Amino acid sequence: MGGSHYRIYPAPFYNMHYVYILLSKRDNKLYIGSSNDLNKRLKEHNESKVFTTASRRQLELIYYEAYKIERDARIREKRLKHFGKAYQELKKRLTINPAFPCKCGVKGAGFTR
């Protein structure tokens, strides 16, 4: 990656599928997505190659989950995007406070801060 400023999240595992959460540094809003290549997708988001986040860059990866089965990742992404109980529970884990949208002091698997 030479002079690239993109950080590798996580070590690339073959045939893994990821659900991820990005934080927009521009408006402090969260974006939920999924991909089988997290590094490539983060780069696409930050280079405005993804329509839904092009106006919200710079984006920071704050959380991810890894799945062996793509269907499982897609189901999790869908549940999180519907802002139901799964989303509320994850927000608690991320300790997001509306006044300070990303107080992500939590450490452990999937947390990038």
C-alpha positions as CSV (number, residue, x, y, z in Angstrom):
1,M,0.0,0.0,0.0
2,G,3.1,2.2,0.0
3,G,2.1,5.8,0.6
4,S,-1.6,5.2,0.9
5,H,-3.3,6.6,3.9
6,Y,-5.8,3.7,4.1
7,R,-5.5,1.4,7.0
8,I,-6.0,-2.3,6.6
9,Y,-9.1,-3.5,8.4
10,P,-9.0,-6.4,9.3
11,A,-6.3,-8.8,8.2
12,P,-7.7,-10.1,4.9
13,F,-9.4,-13.4,5.4
14,Y,-10.4,-15.3,2.3
15,N,-14.1,-15.8,1.7
16,M,-15.2,-13.6,4.5
17,H,-18.2,-11.1,4.4
18,Y,-18.3,-8.0,6.5
19,V,-21.0,-5.7,7.9
20,Y,-19.5,-2.4,8.7
21,I,-20.4,1.0,10.2
22,L,-18.8,4.2,9.0
23,L,-18.8,7.5,10.7
24,S,-19.0,10.6,8.5
25,K,-16.5,13.2,9.8
26,R,-18.5,15.8,7.9
27,D,-21.9,15.4,9.6
28,N,-21.3,12.8,12.4
29,K,-23.9,10.4,10.8
30,L,-23.5,6.7,10.6
31,Y,-23.6,4.6,7.4
32,I,-24.1,0.8,7.5
33,G,-23.0,-1.4,4.7
34,S,-21.6,-4.8,3.8
35,S,-18.8,-6.1,1.5
36,N,-16.6,-9.1,0.9
37,D,-13.5,-6.7,0.7
38,L,-13.6,-4.2,3.5
39,N,-10.4,-2.4,2.5
40,K,-11.5,-1.9,-1.1
41,R,-15.0,-0.7,0.0
42,L,-13.6,1.8,2.5
43,K,-11.4,3.2,-0.2
44,E,-14.3,3.4,-2.6
45,H,-16.4,5.3,0.0
46,N,-13.6,7.8,0.7
47,E,-12.9,8.4,-3.0
48,S,-16.6,9.3,-3.6
49,K,-17.2,6.2,-5.7
50,V,-20.2,5.2,-3.6
51,F,-23.2,7.4,-4.4
52,T,-24.9,7.2,-1.0
53,T,-21.8,8.4,0.8
54,A,-20.1,10.7,-1.7
55,S,-21.3,13.9,-0.1
56,R,-20.4,12.7,3.4
57,R,-16.7,12.0,3.2
58,Q,-14.3,11.6,5.0
59,L,-15.6,8.4,6.5
60,E,-14.0,6.5,9.3
61,L,-14.6,2.8,9.9
62,I,-15.7,2.5,13.5
63,Y,-17.1,-1.1,13.6
64,Y,-17.3,-4.3,11.6
65,E,-18.5,-7.8,12.0
66,A,-17.1,-10.8,9.9
67,Y,-19.2,-13.6,8.6
68,K,-18.3,-16.8,6.7
69,I,-21.6,-16.9,4.9
70,E,-22.6,-13.9,2.7
71,R,-26.3,-14.4,3.4
72,D,-25.7,-14.0,7.2
73,A,-23.9,-10.7,6.6
74,R,-26.7,-9.5,4.4
75,I,-29.4,-10.4,7.0
76,R,-27.4,-8.6,9.7
77,E,-27.0,-5.5,7.5
78,K,-30.7,-5.5,6.7
79,R,-31.6,-5.7,10.4
80,L,-29.3,-2.9,11.3
81,K,-30.6,-0.7,8.5
82,H,-34.1,-1.0,9.7
83,F,-33.1,0.7,12.9
84,G,-34.9,-1.8,15.1
85,K,-33.7,-3.6,18.2
86,A,-30.5,-4.8,16.5
87,Y,-29.5,-1.2,15.7
88,Q,-30.4,0.1,19.2
89,E,-28.4,-2.7,20.9
90,L,-25.4,-2.0,18.7
91,K,-25.6,1.7,19.4
92,K,-25.4,0.8,23.1
93,R,-22.3,-1.3,22.5
94,L,-20.7,1.5,20.6
95,T,-21.7,3.9,23.4
96,I,-22.9,6.5,21.0
97,N,-24.3,9.5,22.8
98,P,-26.5,11.9,20.6
99,A,-24.5,14.9,21.9
100,F,-21.2,13.2,21.0
101,P,-22.0,10.7,18.1
102,C,-18.9,8.6,18.3
103,K,-17.6,8.1,21.8
104,C,-16.4,4.6,20.7
105,G,-14.2,3.9,23.6
106,V,-15.1,0.2,23.5
107,K,-12.3,-2.2,22.7
108,G,-12.6,-5.8,21.4
109,A,-13.3,-7.7,18.2
110,G,-14.8,-5.5,15.5
111,F,-14.0,-2.2,17.1
112,T,-11.5,-0.1,15.3
113,R,-10.9,2.6,17.8
